[in-house]
Amino acid sequence: MKGTISSDSFGVMIAMARSRRNQVGPLRKWWNSQSENHFQIIGIISLLSIATFLWTMAFLFILGGTTDPERDHLVPHHWLGLIISIAISFFVLPEFLYFLNQRQTLQDILNLDSRSEVLKRRKEAENAADLLGHKYRARLKGLYEELGIKVKGKKFAIKSLPPRRNKSTDSGVSEEEE
C-alpha cells in the first residue's frame, strides 16, 4: 500500500526523535558533576551579581559617571553590566535563597540536643544535607553519632565531623552571683 507507514519505520522515527532529549550540553554536564559545590557556586555568582549591580548603580547615578566627559567611554559598559547583573540576579537569587533556607534548616536541626526531635526531623535534615553537599552530610553524621542514632545508606559512608552548634553562652550569671 502506498501512503502507509509500517510500525517498524514509525518506531525508528520515534527513537530518532527521542534520542535528542537525552543529549546533554557541556555546561549541563559540568553543572551536574559539581553537585557537591552548587551552594558555593550559586553563592559566589549571587555575590558577584549584587556587587556588580551596586557598583554600576553607584557609578552611573551617584559618582556622576554619565556626566564626566573623561569617563564617557565607560558608560555603555556600565549600562551593560547593570542589565546583565539584574538578569543574573533575577535567576540566581531565588536559588541562592532556597539553598540558604535549607542551610538554616539544617543548622537548626544540628543545634538540637533532643534525640527524639532529631529523629522527627531526620528526613528534612537528610534532604537538606544532600542538597548542600559533603561537608553538611558529615556534620549531620556527627550529630547522629553524638545522639546515638543509627546511620543508614551509602551517602553516610564518610568521616563524620562534629556538628557546629550555635549555643549562646549565658555565662553572665555565674555561681558567685547565686
C-alpha positions, 0 to 999 in steps of 0.5 A: 500500500502506498501512503502507509507507514509500517510500525517498524519505520514509525518506531525508528522515527520515534527513537530518532526523535527521542534520542535528542532529549537525552543529549546533554550540553557541556555546561549541563554536564559540568553543572551536574558533576559539581553537585557537591559545590552548587551552594558555593557556586550559586553563592559566589555568582549571587555575590558577584551579581549584587556587587556588580549591580551596586557598583554600576548603580553607584557609578552611573547615578551617584559618582556622576559617571554619565556626566564626566566627559573623561569617563564617557567611554565607560558608560555603555559598559556600565549600562551593560553590566547593570542589565546583565547583573539584574538578569543574573540576579533575577535567576540566581537569587531565588536559588541562592535563597532556597539553598540558604533556607535549607542551610538554616534548616539544617543548622537548626536541626544540628543545634538540637540536643533532643534525640527524639526531635532529631529523629522527627526531623531526620528526613528534612535534615537528610534532604537538606544535607544532600542538597548542600553537599559533603561537608553538611552530610558529615556534620549531620553524621556527627550529630547522629553519632553524638545522639546515638542514632543509627546511620543508614545508606551509602551517602553516610559512608564518610568521616563524620565531623562534629556538628557546629552548634550555635549555643549562646553562652549565658555565662553572665550569671555565674555561681558567685552571683547565686 
